[in-house]
Amino acid sequence: AQDIGKFSGSFESNTHMYENDKDIGASKPNDKIASNNYLNLKYQYKYFDVGVRLESYLPSLQGFNINYKGTGIANRYIRFENDNLDITAGNFYEQFGSGLIFRTFEERQLGIDNSLDGVRLKYDFKDIFLLKAVMGTQRDAFKKDEDDLHGKIRGLDVDLSINNLLEIISFPSMKLG
């Protein structure tokens, strides 16, 4: 049998219908119905992974960033991952340490998606030394500011596992980052 990879996808739609509410003094907006829609498609073959996310705001739900309007490709990426090396080009989410210094994430219901559009490199040396390097621009709805060098994010994260380096078992684990 031939291994042709795996194709997967998902669709999510959050739709609201607005009405006047005299009890709390809320009046419906100009658009009575609003809908945020997300279509994810992903293809995996051996060490490679390719994905795309189409988003459509018809119009966007009340309280969302006004730049979330229309339909477009929000995220796309290609990724290579083996035992030690992980390279991603396109959109990705990452976090350094506990996330206090650097963290990108998505919370659709709150209208938050600050993925990076760029390149990420991770190298894991025998669970002793983990190196992460990122470079890109943060997402702002469908806007692209690729020529603006002030909007570029560059970062380097290095983690060293003292336990694995010295081959000792202890609790709690000891890491330098």
C-alpha positions as CSV (number, residue, x, y, z in Angstrom):
1,A,0.0,0.0,0.0
2,Q,1.1,3.5,-0.7
3,D,1.3,6.1,2.0
4,I,-0.4,9.2,0.6
5,G,-0.5,11.2,3.8
6,K,-3.5,12.5,5.8
7,F,-5.9,15.3,4.9
8,S,-8.0,16.9,7.6
9,G,-10.1,20.0,8.1
10,S,-12.6,21.7,10.4
11,F,-15.2,24.4,10.1
12,E,-16.4,26.7,12.9
13,S,-19.1,29.4,12.7
14,N,-20.1,31.8,15.5
15,T,-23.3,33.6,14.5
16,H,-25.3,36.1,16.5
17,M,-28.7,37.6,15.8
18,Y,-29.2,40.9,17.5
19,E,-32.5,42.2,18.9
20,N,-33.5,45.3,20.9
21,D,-33.7,44.7,24.6
22,K,-35.7,47.4,26.4
23,D,-35.0,45.9,29.9
24,I,-31.2,46.6,29.7
25,G,-31.4,49.5,27.1
26,A,-29.6,47.6,24.3
27,S,-30.5,48.4,20.8
28,K,-29.6,46.2,17.8
29,P,-26.8,47.4,15.5
30,N,-27.3,48.2,11.9
31,D,-26.5,44.6,10.9
32,K,-29.1,42.4,12.6
33,I,-27.0,39.2,12.0
34,A,-23.2,38.9,12.4
35,S,-21.0,35.8,11.8
36,N,-17.4,34.9,12.3
37,N,-16.4,31.8,10.3
38,Y,-13.2,29.7,10.2
39,L,-12.3,26.9,7.8
40,N,-9.1,25.0,8.6
41,L,-7.4,22.6,6.1
42,K,-4.3,20.5,6.8
43,Y,-2.3,18.0,4.9
44,Q,0.4,15.8,6.5
45,Y,2.9,13.6,4.7
46,K,5.8,12.0,6.5
47,Y,7.8,14.8,8.0
48,F,5.9,17.6,6.2
49,D,2.8,19.5,7.3
50,V,0.9,22.1,5.2
51,G,-2.0,24.1,6.4
52,V,-4.3,27.0,5.6
53,R,-7.1,28.8,7.4
54,L,-9.8,30.8,5.6
55,E,-11.7,33.3,7.8
56,S,-14.9,35.2,6.9
57,Y,-16.5,38.0,8.9
58,L,-20.0,38.7,7.6
59,P,-19.8,41.2,9.4
60,S,-17.8,40.5,12.5
61,L,-19.5,40.0,15.8
62,Q,-20.1,43.0,18.0
63,G,-17.0,43.9,20.2
64,F,-14.4,42.5,17.7
65,N,-11.6,44.6,16.2
66,I,-13.1,46.7,13.3
67,N,-10.3,45.4,11.1
68,Y,-11.9,41.9,11.2
69,K,-14.0,42.3,8.1
70,G,-14.5,40.5,4.8
71,T,-13.1,37.1,3.8
72,G,-9.5,36.1,3.4
73,I,-6.7,33.7,4.1
74,A,-5.6,34.4,7.7
75,N,-3.0,31.7,8.2
76,R,-1.0,29.5,5.9
77,Y,2.2,27.5,6.7
78,I,4.5,24.7,5.7
79,R,6.4,22.8,8.3
80,F,9.1,20.2,8.4
81,E,9.5,18.2,11.7
82,N,11.7,15.2,12.5
83,D,13.1,14.0,15.8
84,N,15.4,17.0,16.5
85,L,14.5,19.7,13.9
86,D,11.3,21.7,13.5
87,I,11.2,24.4,10.8
88,T,8.0,26.4,10.0
89,A,7.5,29.0,7.3
90,G,4.3,31.0,7.3
91,N,2.0,31.5,10.3
92,F,2.7,29.9,13.7
93,Y,2.2,30.2,17.4
94,E,5.1,30.0,19.9
95,Q,6.0,30.7,23.5
96,F,9.3,31.2,25.3
97,G,9.4,29.7,28.7
98,S,6.2,30.4,30.7
99,G,5.1,33.0,28.2
100,L,5.9,36.1,30.2
101,I,8.6,37.3,27.7
102,F,7.0,36.1,24.5
103,R,3.8,34.3,23.7
104,T,1.6,34.2,20.6
105,F,-1.8,32.5,20.8
106,E,-5.4,32.4,19.5
107,E,-8.6,32.9,21.4
108,R,-11.3,33.2,18.7
109,Q,-14.2,33.9,21.1
110,L,-12.4,37.0,22.4
111,G,-11.1,38.1,19.0
112,I,-7.5,37.5,19.8
113,D,-5.1,36.0,17.3
114,N,-1.5,37.4,17.3
115,S,0.2,34.6,15.3
116,L,3.5,35.4,13.8
117,D,3.9,35.4,10.0
118,G,7.5,34.5,9.3
119,V,10.0,31.7,10.1
120,R,10.5,29.5,13.2
121,L,13.4,27.2,13.9
122,K,13.5,24.7,16.8
123,Y,16.4,22.3,17.4
124,D,16.3,19.8,20.3
125,F,19.7,18.2,21.1
126,K,18.9,14.9,22.9
127,D,16.5,16.6,25.3
128,I,19.4,18.5,26.9
129,F,19.5,21.7,24.8
130,L,16.5,23.3,23.1
131,L,17.0,26.2,20.8
132,K,14.1,28.3,19.4
133,A,14.5,31.1,16.9
134,V,11.6,33.2,15.5
135,M,11.3,36.1,13.1
136,G,8.2,37.6,11.6
137,T,5.3,40.1,11.9
138,Q,2.4,39.8,14.3
139,R,-1.0,39.3,12.8
140,D,-3.4,42.3,12.8
141,A,-6.6,41.0,11.2
142,F,-6.0,40.8,7.4
143,K,-3.5,43.7,7.3
144,K,0.1,43.0,6.0
145,D,2.9,45.4,7.0
146,E,5.7,43.4,5.5
147,D,7.7,46.5,4.5
148,D,7.6,48.0,8.0
149,L,10.8,47.0,9.7
150,H,9.6,48.4,13.0
151,G,6.9,45.7,13.1
152,K,9.3,42.8,12.9
153,I,9.7,40.5,15.9
154,R,12.9,38.6,16.3
155,G,13.6,36.3,19.2
156,L,15.9,33.6,20.5
157,D,15.1,31.2,23.3
158,V,17.6,28.7,24.7
159,D,16.7,26.0,27.4
160,L,19.3,23.8,29.0
161,S,18.1,20.8,31.1
162,I,20.6,20.4,34.0
163,N,19.0,17.0,34.9
164,N,19.5,15.5,31.4
165,L,22.9,17.1,31.0
166,L,24.3,15.6,34.2
167,E,22.1,12.5,33.9
168,I,20.5,12.9,37.3
169,I,17.0,12.3,38.4
170,S,15.6,14.8,40.8
171,F,12.4,16.5,41.6
172,P,11.8,19.3,40.7
173,S,13.6,19.3,37.4
174,M,16.3,21.9,36.9
175,K,16.4,24.0,33.8
176,L,18.2,27.2,32.7
177,G,16.6,29.4,30.1
